[in-house]
Amino acid sequence: MLPITPRVHALLTARWEAAGKPSAGWVFPNGGKFGHFSEDVAKDQHKKALDDSRVEAFVPKCSGLRL
């Protein structure tokens, strides 16, 4: 069980409905080697966001992800 806000619930429900209401699969699929959002994808996206925004580098706190 994962507690989420009503807004997040609505966004995830809309994403699920747009995908045809699948009974299985990834919430955030991608074309990488794992087929889903992974540590490597998160690391790449974090670096790109820092580069694009020019925000001072920081280590994100993500449970289960080691960046």
PDB file with one MODEL, atoms N, CA, C and O in Angstrom:
MODEL        1
ATOM      1  N   MET A   1       0.856  -1.170   0.000  1.00  0.00           N
ATOM      2  CA  MET A   1       0.000   0.000   0.000  1.00  0.00           C
ATOM      3  C   MET A   1       0.899   1.229   0.000  1.00  0.00           C
ATOM      4  O   MET A   1       1.810   1.335   0.821  1.00  0.00           O
ATOM      5  N   LEU A   2       0.648   2.149  -0.910  1.00  0.00           N
ATOM      6  CA  LEU A   2       1.445   3.362  -1.025  1.00  0.00           C
ATOM      7  C   LEU A   2       0.548   4.584  -0.856  1.00  0.00           C
ATOM      8  O   LEU A   2      -0.348   4.795  -1.673  1.00  0.00           O
ATOM      9  N   PRO A   3       0.762   5.393   0.178  1.00  0.00           N
ATOM     10  CA  PRO A   3      -0.070   6.587   0.343  1.00  0.00           C
ATOM     11  C   PRO A   3       0.282   7.625  -0.722  1.00  0.00           C
ATOM     12  O   PRO A   3       1.456   7.932  -0.931  1.00  0.00           O
ATOM     13  N   ILE A   4      -0.734   8.161  -1.392  1.00  0.00           N
ATOM     14  CA  ILE A   4      -0.530   9.184  -2.420  1.00  0.00           C
ATOM     15  C   ILE A   4      -1.599  10.263  -2.287  1.00  0.00           C
ATOM     16  O   ILE A   4      -2.651  10.040  -1.688  1.00  0.00           O
ATOM     17  N   THR A   5      -1.321  11.410  -2.842  1.00  0.00           N
ATOM     18  CA  THR A   5      -2.281  12.506  -2.798  1.00  0.00           C
ATOM     19  C   THR A   5      -3.389  12.270  -3.820  1.00  0.00           C
ATOM     20  O   THR A   5      -3.203  11.488  -4.753  1.00  0.00           O
ATOM     21  N   PRO A   6      -4.529  12.923  -3.665  1.00  0.00           N
ATOM     22  CA  PRO A   6      -5.598  12.788  -4.663  1.00  0.00           C
ATOM     23  C   PRO A   6      -5.135  13.171  -6.068  1.00  0.00           C
ATOM     24  O   PRO A   6      -5.555  12.556  -7.048  1.00  0.00           O
ATOM     25  N   ARG A   7      -4.275  14.181  -6.172  1.00  0.00           N
ATOM     26  CA  ARG A   7      -3.781  14.599  -7.495  1.00  0.00           C
ATOM     27  C   ARG A   7      -2.957  13.497  -8.147  1.00  0.00           C
ATOM     28  O   ARG A   7      -3.132  13.206  -9.330  1.00  0.00           O
ATOM     29  N   VAL A   8      -2.055  12.881  -7.377  1.00  0.00           N
ATOM     30  CA  VAL A   8      -1.237  11.791  -7.913  1.00  0.00           C
ATOM     31  C   VAL A   8      -2.131  10.617  -8.302  1.00  0.00           C
ATOM     32  O   VAL A   8      -1.922   9.997  -9.344  1.00  0.00           O
ATOM     33  N   HIS A   9      -3.115  10.312  -7.479  1.00  0.00           N
ATOM     34  CA  HIS A   9      -4.051   9.227  -7.800  1.00  0.00           C
ATOM     35  C   HIS A   9      -4.751   9.505  -9.125  1.00  0.00           C
ATOM     36  O   HIS A   9      -4.859   8.612  -9.967  1.00  0.00           O
ATOM     37  N   ALA A  10      -5.226  10.730  -9.318  1.00  0.00           N
ATOM     38  CA  ALA A  10      -5.915  11.093 -10.559  1.00  0.00           C
ATOM     39  C   ALA A  10      -4.979  10.974 -11.766  1.00  0.00           C
ATOM     40  O   ALA A  10      -5.386  10.489 -12.822  1.00  0.00           O
ATOM     41  N   LEU A  11      -3.730  11.413 -11.612  1.00  0.00           N
ATOM     42  CA  LEU A  11      -2.775  11.321 -12.722  1.00  0.00           C
ATOM     43  C   LEU A  11      -2.457   9.871 -13.076  1.00  0.00           C
ATOM     44  O   LEU A  11      -2.409   9.512 -14.253  1.00  0.00           O
ATOM     45  N   LEU A  12      -2.237   9.035 -12.051  1.00  0.00           N
ATOM     46  CA  LEU A  12      -1.948   7.626 -12.313  1.00  0.00           C
ATOM     47  C   LEU A  12      -3.163   6.903 -12.906  1.00  0.00           C
ATOM     48  O   LEU A  12      -3.013   6.048 -13.779  1.00  0.00           O
ATOM     49  N   THR A  13      -4.353   7.243 -12.435  1.00  0.00           N
ATOM     50  CA  THR A  13      -5.576   6.647 -12.994  1.00  0.00           C
ATOM     51  C   THR A  13      -5.718   7.025 -14.462  1.00  0.00           C
ATOM     52  O   THR A  13      -6.026   6.171 -15.293  1.00  0.00           O
ATOM     53  N   ALA A  14      -5.498   8.292 -14.790  1.00  0.00           N
ATOM     54  CA  ALA A  14      -5.588   8.740 -16.182  1.00  0.00           C
ATOM     55  C   ALA A  14      -4.561   8.018 -17.055  1.00  0.00           C
ATOM     56  O   ALA A  14      -4.864   7.638 -18.186  1.00  0.00           O
ATOM     57  N   ARG A  15      -3.360   7.830 -16.535  1.00  0.00           N
ATOM     58  CA  ARG A  15      -2.307   7.125 -17.284  1.00  0.00           C
ATOM     59  C   ARG A  15      -2.711   5.669 -17.525  1.00  0.00           C
ATOM     60  O   ARG A  15      -2.510   5.136 -18.616  1.00  0.00           O
ATOM     61  N   TRP A  16      -3.274   5.036 -16.509  1.00  0.00           N
ATOM     62  CA  TRP A  16      -3.722   3.645 -16.621  1.00  0.00           C
ATOM     63  C   TRP A  16      -4.859   3.529 -17.635  1.00  0.00           C
ATOM     64  O   TRP A  16      -4.860   2.622 -18.466  1.00  0.00           O
ATOM     65  N   GLU A  17      -5.818   4.441 -17.568  1.00  0.00           N
ATOM     66  CA  GLU A  17      -6.935   4.426 -18.510  1.00  0.00           C
ATOM     67  C   GLU A  17      -6.458   4.670 -19.939  1.00  0.00           C
ATOM     68  O   GLU A  17      -6.933   4.013 -20.865  1.00  0.00           O
ATOM     69  N   ALA A  18      -5.527   5.603 -20.132  1.00  0.00           N
ATOM     70  CA  ALA A  18      -4.991   5.894 -21.467  1.00  0.00           C
ATOM     71  C   ALA A  18      -4.256   4.688 -22.053  1.00  0.00           C
ATOM     72  O   ALA A  18      -4.179   4.534 -23.272  1.00  0.00           O
ATOM     73  N   ALA A  19      -3.720   3.840 -21.183  1.00  0.00           N
ATOM     74  CA  ALA A  19      -3.016   2.633 -21.633  1.00  0.00           C
ATOM     75  C   ALA A  19      -3.971   1.470 -21.877  1.00  0.00           C
ATOM     76  O   ALA A  19      -3.525   0.362 -22.178  1.00  0.00           O
ATOM     77  N   GLY A  20      -5.280   1.704 -21.751  1.00  0.00           N
ATOM     78  CA  GLY A  20      -6.258   0.642 -21.976  1.00  0.00           C
ATOM     79  C   GLY A  20      -6.562  -0.194 -20.757  1.00  0.00           C
ATOM     80  O   GLY A  20      -7.052  -1.315 -20.889  1.00  0.00           O
ATOM     81  N   LYS A  21      -6.283   0.320 -19.569  1.00  0.00           N
ATOM     82  CA  LYS A  21      -6.538  -0.355 -18.297  1.00  0.00           C
ATOM     83  C   LYS A  21      -5.889  -1.741 -18.211  1.00  0.00           C
ATOM     84  O   LYS A  21      -6.567  -2.730 -17.933  1.00  0.00           O
ATOM     85  N   PRO A  22      -4.588  -1.811 -18.447  1.00  0.00           N
ATOM     86  CA  PRO A  22      -3.928  -3.123 -18.390  1.00  0.00           C
ATOM     87  C   PRO A  22      -3.960  -3.706 -16.976  1.00  0.00           C
ATOM     88  O   PRO A  22      -3.985  -2.969 -15.991  1.00  0.00           O
ATOM     89  N   SER A  23      -3.959  -5.033 -16.890  1.00  0.00           N
ATOM     90  CA  SER A  23      -3.952  -5.692 -15.583  1.00  0.00           C
ATOM     91  C   SER A  23      -2.531  -5.942 -15.094  1.00  0.00           C
ATOM     92  O   SER A  23      -2.333  -6.329 -13.942  1.00  0.00           O
ATOM     93  N   ALA A  24      -1.540  -5.726 -15.956  1.00  0.00           N
ATOM     94  CA  ALA A  24      -0.137  -5.894 -15.581  1.00  0.00           C
ATOM     95  C   ALA A  24       0.719  -4.978 -16.440  1.00  0.00           C
ATOM     96  O   ALA A  24       0.299  -4.537 -17.510  1.00  0.00           O
ATOM     97  N   GLY A  25       1.920  -4.699 -15.962  1.00  0.00           N
ATOM     98  CA  GLY A  25       2.859  -3.868 -16.713  1.00  0.00           C
ATOM     99  C   GLY A  25       3.478  -2.802 -15.840  1.00  0.00           C
ATOM    100  O   GLY A  25       3.222  -2.739 -14.637  1.00  0.00           O
ATOM    101  N   TRP A  26       4.296  -1.963 -16.452  1.00  0.00           N
ATOM    102  CA  TRP A  26       5.021  -0.924 -15.746  1.00  0.00           C
ATOM    103  C   TRP A  26       4.253   0.391 -15.790  1.00  0.00           C
ATOM    104  O   TRP A  26       3.624   0.715 -16.798  1.00  0.00           O
ATOM    105  N   VAL A  27       4.303   1.145 -14.699  1.00  0.00           N
ATOM    106  CA  VAL A  27       3.677   2.473 -14.659  1.00  0.00           C
ATOM    107  C   VAL A  27       4.473   3.432 -15.528  1.00  0.00           C
ATOM    108  O   VAL A  27       3.892   4.264 -16.225  1.00  0.00           O
ATOM    109  N   PHE A  28       5.804   3.325 -15.496  1.00  0.00           N
ATOM    110  CA  PHE A  28       6.675   4.206 -16.263  1.00  0.00           C
ATOM    111  C   PHE A  28       7.589   3.366 -17.161  1.00  0.00           C
ATOM    112  O   PHE A  28       8.777   3.228 -16.867  1.00  0.00           O
ATOM    113  N   PRO A  29       7.051   2.801 -18.254  1.00  0.00           N
ATOM    114  CA  PRO A  29       7.873   1.990 -19.144  1.00  0.00           C
ATOM    115  C   PRO A  29       8.840   2.868 -19.945  1.00  0.00           C
ATOM    116  O   PRO A  29       8.605   4.062 -20.128  1.00  0.00           O
ATOM    117  N   ASN A  30       9.919   2.262 -20.414  1.00  0.00           N
ATOM    118  CA  ASN A  30      10.817   2.958 -21.336  1.00  0.00           C
ATOM    119  C   ASN A  30      11.507   1.932 -22.218  1.00  0.00           C
ATOM    120  O   ASN A  30      11.350   0.727 -22.023  1.00  0.00           O
ATOM    121  N   GLY A  31      12.256   2.406 -23.169  1.00  0.00           N
ATOM    122  CA  GLY A  31      12.921   1.511 -24.108  1.00  0.00           C
ATOM    123  C   GLY A  31      14.273   1.012 -23.649  1.00  0.00           C
ATOM    124  O   GLY A  31      15.011   0.432 -24.445  1.00  0.00           O
ATOM    125  N   GLY A  32      14.619   1.219 -22.394  1.00  0.00           N
ATOM    126  CA  GLY A  32      15.914   0.770 -21.875  1.00  0.00           C
ATOM    127  C   GLY A  32      15.978  -0.739 -21.733  1.00  0.00           C
ATOM    128  O   GLY A  32      15.022  -1.451 -22.041  1.00  0.00           O
ATOM    129  N   LYS A  33      17.110  -1.209 -21.266  1.00  0.00           N
ATOM    130  CA  LYS A  33      17.319  -2.663 -21.180  1.00  0.00           C
ATOM    131  C   LYS A  33      16.380  -3.361 -20.193  1.00  0.00           C
ATOM    132  O   LYS A  33      16.144  -4.563 -20.316  1.00  0.00           O
ATOM    133  N   PHE A  34      15.836  -2.614 -19.206  1.00  0.00           N
ATOM    134  CA  PHE A  34      14.937  -3.225 -18.240  1.00  0.00           C
ATOM    135  C   PHE A  34      13.471  -3.093 -18.644  1.00  0.00           C
ATOM    136  O   PHE A  34      12.621  -3.829 -18.141  1.00  0.00           O
ATOM    137  N   GLY A  35      13.167  -2.155 -19.553  1.00  0.00           N
ATOM    138  CA  GLY A  35      11.787  -1.952 -19.985  1.00  0.00           C
ATOM    139  C   GLY A  35      10.972  -1.065 -19.067  1.00  0.00           C
ATOM    140  O   GLY A  35       9.778  -0.862 -19.289  1.00  0.00           O
ATOM    141  N   HIS A  36      11.618  -0.530 -18.026  1.00  0.00           N
ATOM    142  CA  HIS A  36      10.917   0.330 -17.075  1.00  0.00           C
ATOM    143  C   HIS A  36      11.894   1.347 -16.499  1.00  0.00           C
ATOM    144  O   HIS A  36      13.104   1.242 -16.698  1.00  0.00           O
ATOM    145  N   PHE A  37      11.364   2.323 -15.791  1.00  0.00           N
ATOM    146  CA  PHE A  37      12.191   3.329 -15.135  1.00  0.00           C
ATOM    147  C   PHE A  37      13.136   2.626 -14.188  1.00  0.00           C
ATOM    148  O   PHE A  37      12.703   1.842 -13.343  1.00  0.00           O
ATOM    149  N   SER A  38      14.425   2.897 -14.320  1.00  0.00           N
ATOM    150  CA  SER A  38      15.418   2.189 -13.515  1.00  0.00           C
ATOM    151  C   SER A  38      16.449   3.166 -12.960  1.00  0.00           C
ATOM    152  O   SER A  38      16.397   4.367 -13.223  1.00  0.00           O
ATOM    153  N   GLU A  39      17.372   2.630 -12.199  1.00  0.00           N
ATOM    154  CA  GLU A  39      18.442   3.432 -11.607  1.00  0.00           C
ATOM    155  C   GLU A  39      19.235   4.174 -12.687  1.00  0.00           C
ATOM    156  O   GLU A  39      19.551   5.352 -12.525  1.00  0.00           O
ATOM    157  N   ASP A  40      19.553   3.490 -13.781  1.00  0.00           N
ATOM    158  CA  ASP A  40      20.313   4.125 -14.856  1.00  0.00           C
ATOM    159  C   ASP A  40      19.534   5.273 -15.486  1.00  0.00           C
ATOM    160  O   ASP A  40      20.100   6.331 -15.761  1.00  0.00           O
ATOM    161  N   VAL A  41      18.243   5.071 -15.715  1.00  0.00           N
ATOM    162  CA  VAL A  41      17.404   6.110 -16.298  1.00  0.00           C
ATOM    163  C   VAL A  41      17.314   7.297 -15.341  1.00  0.00           C
ATOM    164  O   VAL A  41      17.432   8.447 -15.765  1.00  0.00           O
ATOM    165  N   ALA A  42      17.108   7.026 -14.068  1.00  0.00           N
ATOM    166  CA  ALA A  42      17.001   8.096 -13.077  1.00  0.00           C
ATOM    167  C   ALA A  42      18.293   8.911 -13.027  1.00  0.00           C
ATOM    168  O   ALA A  42      18.256  10.138 -12.947  1.00  0.00           O
ATOM    169  N   LYS A  43      19.426   8.227 -13.073  1.00  0.00           N
ATOM    170  CA  LYS A  43      20.712   8.922 -13.026  1.00  0.00           C
ATOM    171  C   LYS A  43      20.872   9.841 -14.236  1.00  0.00           C
ATOM    172  O   LYS A  43      21.295  10.989 -14.095  1.00  0.00           O
ATOM    173  N   ASP A  44      20.536   9.340 -15.418  1.00  0.00           N
ATOM    174  CA  ASP A  44      20.648  10.135 -16.641  1.00  0.00           C
ATOM    175  C   ASP A  44      19.702  11.330 -16.619  1.00  0.00           C
ATOM    176  O   ASP A  44      20.089  12.436 -16.996  1.00  0.00           O
ATOM    177  N   GLN A  45      18.470  11.114 -16.181  1.00  0.00           N
ATOM    178  CA  GLN A  45      17.496  12.199 -16.148  1.00  0.00           C
ATOM    179  C   GLN A  45      17.874  13.247 -15.104  1.00  0.00           C
ATOM    180  O   GLN A  45      17.675  14.441 -15.329  1.00  0.00           O
ATOM    181  N   HIS A  46      18.411  12.819 -13.979  1.00  0.00           N
ATOM    182  CA  HIS A  46      18.844  13.757 -12.941  1.00  0.00           C
ATOM    183  C   HIS A  46      19.982  14.636 -13.471  1.00  0.00           C
ATOM    184  O   HIS A  46      19.974  15.851 -13.273  1.00  0.00           O
ATOM    185  N   LYS A  47      20.952  14.027 -14.139  1.00  0.00           N
ATOM    186  CA  LYS A  47      22.070  14.793 -14.699  1.00  0.00           C
ATOM    187  C   LYS A  47      21.571  15.788 -15.730  1.00  0.00           C
ATOM    188  O   LYS A  47      21.991  16.945 -15.724  1.00  0.00           O
ATOM    189  N   LYS A  48      20.678  15.359 -16.619  1.00  0.00           N
ATOM    190  CA  LYS A  48      20.149  16.259 -17.641  1.00  0.00           C
ATOM    191  C   LYS A  48      19.384  17.419 -17.004  1.00  0.00           C
ATOM    192  O   LYS A  48      19.519  18.563 -17.437  1.00  0.00           O
ATOM    193  N   ALA A  49      18.588  17.131 -15.987  1.00  0.00           N
ATOM    194  CA  ALA A  49      17.824  18.192 -15.310  1.00  0.00           C
ATOM    195  C   ALA A  49      18.771  19.203 -14.666  1.00  0.00           C
ATOM    196  O   ALA A  49      18.533  20.409 -14.736  1.00  0.00           O
ATOM    197  N   LEU A  50      19.840  18.717 -14.040  1.00  0.00           N
ATOM    198  CA  LEU A  50      20.816  19.631 -13.443  1.00  0.00           C
ATOM    199  C   LEU A  50      21.498  20.473 -14.516  1.00  0.00           C
ATOM    200  O   LEU A  50      21.647  21.685 -14.357  1.00  0.00           O
ATOM    201  N   ASP A  51      21.911  19.833 -15.603  1.00  0.00           N
ATOM    202  CA  ASP A  51      22.577  20.554 -16.688  1.00  0.00           C
ATOM    203  C   ASP A  51      21.653  21.602 -17.299  1.00  0.00           C
ATOM    204  O   ASP A  51      22.066  22.737 -17.534  1.00  0.00           O
ATOM    205  N   ASP A  52      20.410  21.224 -17.553  1.00  0.00           N
ATOM    206  CA  ASP A  52      19.450  22.137 -18.186  1.00  0.00           C
ATOM    207  C   ASP A  52      19.069  23.307 -17.279  1.00  0.00           C
ATOM    208  O   ASP A  52      18.860  24.423 -17.753  1.00  0.00           O
ATOM    209  N   SER A  53      18.980  23.049 -15.985  1.00  0.00           N
ATOM    210  CA  SER A  53      18.505  24.077 -15.055  1.00  0.00           C
ATOM    211  C   SER A  53      19.621  24.927 -14.454  1.00  0.00           C
ATOM    212  O   SER A  53      19.378  26.008 -13.920  1.00  0.00           O
ATOM    213  N   ARG A  54      20.849  24.418 -14.551  1.00  0.00           N
ATOM    214  CA  ARG A  54      22.006  25.083 -13.946  1.00  0.00           C
ATOM    215  C   ARG A  54      21.892  25.195 -12.426  1.00  0.00           C
ATOM    216  O   ARG A  54      22.493  26.069 -11.802  1.00  0.00           O
ATOM    217  N   VAL A  55      21.104  24.286 -11.846  1.00  0.00           N
ATOM    218  CA  VAL A  55      21.003  24.197 -10.386  1.00  0.00           C
ATOM    219  C   VAL A  55      22.282  23.533  -9.884  1.00  0.00           C
ATOM    220  O   VAL A  55      22.836  22.653 -10.543  1.00  0.00           O
ATOM    221  N   GLU A  56      22.737  23.957  -8.727  1.00  0.00           N
ATOM    222  CA  GLU A  56      23.933  23.337  -8.138  1.00  0.00           C
ATOM    223  C   GLU A  56      23.675  21.849  -7.924  1.00  0.00           C
ATOM    224  O   GLU A  56      22.605  21.457  -7.458  1.00  0.00           O
ATOM    225  N   ALA A  57      24.647  21.037  -8.263  1.00  0.00           N
ATOM    226  CA  ALA A  57      24.493  19.583  -8.171  1.00  0.00           C
ATOM    227  C   ALA A  57      24.148  19.146  -6.748  1.00  0.00           C
ATOM    228  O   ALA A  57      24.663  19.696  -5.775  1.00  0.00           O
ATOM    229  N   PHE A  58      23.268  18.147  -6.645  1.00  0.00           N
ATOM    230  CA  PHE A  58      22.887  17.561  -5.370  1.00  0.00           C
ATOM    231  C   PHE A  58      22.542  16.108  -5.592  1.00  0.00           C
ATOM    232  O   PHE A  58      22.228  15.707  -6.712  1.00  0.00           O
ATOM    233  N   VAL A  59      22.596  15.315  -4.540  1.00  0.00           N
ATOM    234  CA  VAL A  59      22.241  13.898  -4.608  1.00  0.00           C
ATOM    235  C   VAL A  59      20.783  13.771  -4.210  1.00  0.00           C
ATOM    236  O   VAL A  59      20.418  14.138  -3.093  1.00  0.00           O
ATOM    237  N   PRO A  60      19.932  13.254  -5.109  1.00  0.00           N
ATOM    238  CA  PRO A  60      18.520  13.106  -4.753  1.00  0.00           C
ATOM    239  C   PRO A  60      18.342  11.993  -3.724  1.00  0.00           C
ATOM    240  O   PRO A  60      19.097  11.021  -3.706  1.00  0.00           O
ATOM    241  N   LYS A  61      17.350  12.145  -2.883  1.00  0.00           N
ATOM    242  CA  LYS A  61      17.025  11.110  -1.894  1.00  0.00           C
ATOM    243  C   LYS A  61      15.870  10.306  -2.440  1.00  0.00           C
ATOM    244  O   LYS A  61      14.718  10.737  -2.381  1.00  0.00           O
ATOM    245  N   CYS A  62      16.178   9.133  -2.972  1.00  0.00           N
ATOM    246  CA  CYS A  62      15.172   8.269  -3.582  1.00  0.00           C
ATOM    247  C   CYS A  62      15.262   6.905  -2.926  1.00  0.00           C
ATOM    248  O   CYS A  62      16.270   6.210  -3.055  1.00  0.00           O
ATOM    249  N   SER A  63      14.215   6.526  -2.230  1.00  0.00           N
ATOM    250  CA  SER A  63      14.186   5.221  -1.599  1.00  0.00           C
ATOM    251  C   SER A  63      14.295   4.144  -2.662  1.00  0.00           C
ATOM    252  O   SER A  63      13.497   4.117  -3.600  1.00  0.00           O
ATOM    253  N   GLY A  64      15.252   3.272  -2.533  1.00  0.00           N
ATOM    254  CA  GLY A  64      15.407   2.156  -3.441  1.00  0.00           C
ATOM    255  C   GLY A  64      16.263   2.464  -4.665  1.00  0.00           C
ATOM    256  O   GLY A  64      16.621   1.545  -5.401  1.00  0.00           O
ATOM    257  N   LEU A  65      16.599   3.722  -4.903  1.00  0.00           N
ATOM    258  CA  LEU A  65      17.446   4.060  -6.035  1.00  0.00           C
ATOM    259  C   LEU A  65      18.779   4.581  -5.522  1.00  0.00           C
ATOM    260  O   LEU A  65      18.821   5.439  -4.641  1.00  0.00           O
ATOM    261  N   ARG A  66      19.859   4.063  -6.074  1.00  0.00           N
ATOM    262  CA  ARG A  66      21.184   4.543  -5.718  1.00  0.00           C
ATOM    263  C   ARG A  66      21.722   5.314  -6.916  1.00  0.00           C
ATOM    264  O   ARG A  66      22.096   4.713  -7.923  1.00  0.00           O
ATOM    265  N   LEU A  67      21.763   6.644  -6.815  1.00  0.00           N
ATOM    266  CA  LEU A  67      22.218   7.464  -7.946  1.00  0.00           C
ATOM    267  C   LEU A  67      23.641   7.902  -7.775  1.00  0.00           C
ATOM    268  O   LEU A  67      24.181   8.598  -8.635  1.00  0.00           O
TER     269      LEU A  67
ENDMDL
END
